[in-house]
């Protein structure tokens, strides 16, 4: 298991994700007047953590992974669920501090949805570029959330925690990403010349 984690650069990605969240937490603690972080800050912190964990969704040689005699769907699914637990646990730990990143429903919804979207992108374009769509879409959606059902679906990341349409969209991305990544793995790549 240790070799699996090291081959996917998990220690470095974990340090970047947790370190980035810690920097944002410290900046909020130092400069913000309100104890609770705004939903925009919470969503962008979740996005930062997911983007930092995205490269871990494939090893250095995805084609080599396919030839192994290991059962990859369980391993890949566990990898995604571990990423979800890390993002949610780190941000929910702030609820007991002077700078709170919540509510819990917003953190869990956006973490699950963004990890699923990232896993779906990994299955299509590979882990190296899997964070492009989540970062671009979430930045626009968080800055300009739209009203109405279709607006909530299109900008689900920036919607309030109690938005049913946003939750359904996030769960759909989470499940689609989990299934596509667990059973299909990262996109096939051509060996470098």
N, C-alpha and C positions, 0 to 999 in steps of 0.2 A: 504494500500500500504506500509506503514511503517513496518508493521509486516512481510509482504512478503520480503522486503529488509533485515530486520534484521535476519529472519529465514535462509536466504541464505548467510549470512555473507558478504553482499555487502559493508558496511562501512569499514570493515577491508581490504577486497580485493581492494577496491578503494584507500585506503590509501597506500597499498603496491604497487599497479600499478603506481599511480602518484608519490609516494615517490621514487620508483626505477627509474622512468624516470627523476625525478629531480636530483637524485644523479649522473646519467650518464651525464645529461646536465651540472651539476656543474663540474664534472671531465673533460669533454670535454672543457668547458670554461676555466678551470684552466690550463690544460696541453697541449691541442692541439695547433698547430701552425696555422692551417687553420681554418677559421671561419665556414666552412661547414663541417658537420660530414660526414664521409665516408659512402657509402651505407651499408657496413658491420655493422657499429655501428647503423645505422638507423634500419636495419632489426632486429638486436639482441635486440634493445630497444623495437620495436613493439612486438617481441616474449616474452620479459620479461613481458610486460603489459598484453598480452593475457594469458600467463601462470598464472599470478596473479589473473586474473578474472575468470579463468576456474572453480574453485570450486564453484562459485556462480550459476552454471548452474543446480544445484540440491539442494533441501532442505535436512534437516536431515533425512527425511523419504520419499523417492520417491514414495513408494506405497501409502502413505497417500495422497500425491498430486493427485494421480489418482482417488481417491474417492471423491474429492471435487466437489462441484456443479459449480465451476467456469469454464469459457471457457479458457482452458490452451493454445491453439495454439496462440491466440493473445498476451497473457501475455508472453509466451516464445519467440515469435518473437520480441516483443518489448524489451525484456531483451537483446537479441542478438544485436538488432539495437542500443540500448543505450550503450552497450559495445563498438560497433564500433565507435559511436559518441565520446565517452570518449577518446579512443585511438587516433583517428584522431585529435580531438580538442587539446589535450595536446601537441602532437608533432607538429602540425601546429602552435600552439602558439609560438613555438621556432623560427619560421621564422622571427619574429620581434625582436629577441634578438641577442646578440653577438655570440651565438653558435646555428647554424641553423641545424635542422633535417629535411631534405627533399630530394628530391622534393615531392610535395604533391601527385603526382600520385603513387609514390613508397610506401608512407605511407598508402594511401587509399587501394591500391591493396593488399599489404601484410597484413594489418589489416583485411580486409574483408575475404581474403583467409584463414588466420590463425584462425580467429574466426569461420569460417565455418567448417574448418577441426577439430577444437576443439569441436564444437557442434556435428559433425558427430561422433567423438570418444566418446562423452558423451552418445550418443544414443546407442553405442555398448558396451562400457566398464564401463560407469558411470563417473560422474564428478570428482571423486577423482583421477582417472588415465587418464583423458582425455587429459592432457597436455603432456604425455609421447611421443607420436608419433610426434606432432608438434615440440617439443623441439629437439628431436633427428634428425628428417629429416631437419629441418631448420638450425640447427647448421652445418650439413654436407653440405647442399646446399649453405649456405652463404659463407662458407670457400672455397668450391670447385665448383663454378658455371661452367656449361658445355656449350659449343657452339652447334649450330645446333638446329633444331626444337625439336627433342626428348630430347636433353640435356636441352633445355629451359623449356620443360614441366616437366622433372624430377627434375630440380633445380630452379623452378619458383620463389622461395623466394629470391634467390640471383641474379636474372637477372636485367638488367637495367630497368628503369621505362617505356621505350618505347617498350619493348618486347611484341609483340602481343601474342605469344604462352604462355608466363607467365601470361598475363592478362586473357586470356581465361581459363587457368587452375585455377587461383585464383577465377574467377567468378563462375566456375563450382563447386569448393569446397564451396564457399559462399552460393550458392543456394541450393546445396545438403544438407549442414549442416543446413541451415535455415529450409528447408522442413522436414528433418528427426527429428530435435530437436523439432520444433514447433508442429508437429503432433504426433510424437512418444514419445517425452519426454526423460528423462534420462533412462538408462538401468534399467531393473527390478533387484532388489536385494533381496536376501533372508534375512529374519530377523535374527539378531544375536542371538545366543543361550546363 
